[in-house]
Amino acid sequence: MRYFIKDEYSGWQKSAEKKLEEIHSKDAIDVVISSFFPAASHVASYDFLKNKPEIFWVADMRDEMSFNLLNASSVKSYYLKAEGMDRSKG
């Protein structure tokens, strides 16, 4: 499945972003922890946090993402982009 579809969790990602905003509006979030698999957890966290430098982000990327030899090139490109997300660069 992952060979053909790079982001099978895009719907979940958008829901997670909305939920983070909802929770944060009621009770301020101090720390967000995201972990791979799926990469959508990192993307949702990044999208939520990109304008919130006061919130600490722990991104667990110890599992294979872009280095997995079984990934299609489009999947590898997507994972490389997710691995390079840096809130300090805008």
C-alpha positions, 0 to 999 in steps of 0.5 A: 500500500505504501508503495503506491500511496505516499500519504494514506493518513491525510484525513487523519492528519487534518483531524489531528490538527483540528483536535490539537487546536481545539485542545489548545484553545481550552487548555494551553499545550506545553509539549507535543510529541509525534512519532513515526509511523505514520509520517502524518503525525509529524506533519500534523504536529508541524502544521499545528506548531509552526506559529507557536514557538512557545510549545516544545516539540519532540519528534521521534524519528528513530524508526526508518522513514526515508531510508527504507529501501522498500519505499517508492521514490515519491514516498521517499521524497515525502518522508525526506520533506517530513524529516526536514521540517523546521519551525525556525525556518518558517 
